[in-house]
Amino acid sequence: MEQDIRAEMACCGARHKERALEEIKSLANRLSRIEGQVRGIKKMIEDGAYCTDVLMQSAAVSAAMNSFNRELLASHIKTCVADGIRGGDDEIIDELVGLLQKLMK
């Protein structure tokens, strides 16, 4: 299935990044923990938890997502952006600036 997704991305012109197994595991583990936190919040709502308790857990999920984004952004800059600049791709800088503007909204 993973190969099917990669083939589909290649045929439609989408970009792709090969990640080291360690990076994949780290990012996937973070997302799994966040997924568990979100399921916990859903259960809190279903169980009638007090609003401030739910909001505190929601804030924790937001912080976890921000941490995930920082890790992924750092990797992107160190690899994709740096490689693009070394290869003479000036558009990569515009892409990064646009991305940062979106992330800072």
ChimeraX attribute file (.defattr): number of C-alpha atoms within 10 A of each C-alpha:
attribute: neighborCount
match mode: 1-to-1
recipient: residues
	/A:1	6
	/A:2	7
	/A:3	8
	/A:4	9
	/A:5	10
	/A:6	14
	/A:7	12
	/A:8	12
	/A:9	13
	/A:10	12
	/A:11	9
	/A:12	8
	/A:13	8
	/A:14	10
	/A:15	8
	/A:16	9
	/A:17	9
	/A:18	6
	/A:19	10
	/A:20	8
	/A:21	8
	/A:22	9
	/A:23	13
	/A:24	12
	/A:25	12
	/A:26	13
	/A:27	14
	/A:28	13
	/A:29	12
	/A:30	16
	/A:31	15
	/A:32	12
	/A:33	13
	/A:34	19
	/A:35	13
	/A:36	13
	/A:37	17
	/A:38	16
	/A:39	12
	/A:40	15
	/A:41	20
	/A:42	14
	/A:43	13
	/A:44	16
	/A:45	14
	/A:46	9
	/A:47	9
	/A:48	10
	/A:49	13
	/A:50	10
	/A:51	10
	/A:52	9
	/A:53	13
	/A:54	18
	/A:55	12
	/A:56	12
	/A:57	16
	/A:58	16
	/A:59	12
	/A:60	15
	/A:61	19
	/A:62	13
	/A:63	13
	/A:64	17
	/A:65	15
	/A:66	13
	/A:67	13
	/A:68	17
	/A:69	14
	/A:70	12
	/A:71	14
	/A:72	14
	/A:73	17
	/A:74	11
	/A:75	14
	/A:76	15
	/A:77	15
	/A:78	11
	/A:79	12
	/A:80	14
	/A:81	21
	/A:82	15
	/A:83	14
	/A:84	15
	/A:85	13
	/A:86	10
	/A:87	9
	/A:88	10
	/A:89	13
	/A:90	12
	/A:91	12
	/A:92	17
	/A:93	15
	/A:94	11
	/A:95	12
	/A:96	15
	/A:97	12
	/A:98	11
	/A:99	12
	/A:100	12
	/A:101	10
	/A:102	9
	/A:103	10
	/A:104	6
	/A:105	5
